[in-house]
């Protein structure tokens, strides 16, 4: 039993740091770009920071992933506290909305590339630290790529939805933006309810997995190749 707990703690230790960094920098990037584009809301609320406690959502970051772990589901889903952005305060709302929304996924891809480059330095560490560090870096690549690709799903309030609203012509952007209050409900339905219905009728209705699997694989392969780890 002790060995099982030690192994579990070791595994968790290789995931928790990459996850915290990925979430923290993702949210801080939104706030920073919004501030630079004219909206100081996030900065005034202390959200342009690398302090992870400022970005943790009690339900989305702690309770929901913990519940899914206890239920032994095959995937873990969670989210951070969204960074508040007053789009009307942006100097060029349509353009800057795209920049603010894209900032989080862009930073995640940059972090994945940084992890790939750092992998070339782990040989400088002692053997025990080397193994732990390699696992952290591998998990950092996986978490950041998944977070970036997932957030680019074109559904408000995800980043991809806001990018779509900023790029679509007004006659399409306006009705699409009105989906935002229902976006999280739709997303949870796609993540949990639809696959459960599929299990009952013997069909694979994992729409989100189908949407993410190939793009995530392509981006991870790109990161490995461009950082010389292919």
URRALIN-V824425 format. One line per field, one symbol per residue. ss: DSSP state (H for helix, E for strand, L for the rest). burial: I if it has 9 or more other C-alpha atoms within 8 Angstrom, else O. A space follows every 50 residues. Layout:
BEGIN
ss = ???
burial = ???
END
This chain:
BEGIN
ss = LHHHHHHHHHHHHHHHHHHHHHHHHHHHHHHHHHHHLLLLHHHHLLLLLL LHHHLLLHHHHHHHHHHHHHLLLLLLLLLLLLLLLLHHHLLLHHHHHHHH HHHHHHHHHHHHHHHHHHHHHHHHLLHHHHHHHHHHHHHHHHHHHHHHHH HLLLLLLLHHHHHHHHHLLHHHHHHHHLLHHHHHHHHHHHHHHHHHHHHH HLLLLLHHHHHHHHHHHHHHHHHHHHLLLL
burial = OOOOOOOOOOOOOIIOIIIIIIIIIIIIIIIIIIIOIIIOIIIOOOIIOO OIOOIIIOOIIIIIIOOIIOOOOOOOOIOIOOIOIOOOOIOOIOIIIIII IIIIIIIIIOIIIOIIIIIOOIOOOOOOOIOIIIIIIIIIIIIIIIIIIO IIIIIIIIIIIIIIIIIOOOOIIIOIIOIIOOIIOOOIIIIOIIIOIIIO OOOOOIIOOOOIOOIIOOIIIOIIIIIOOO
END
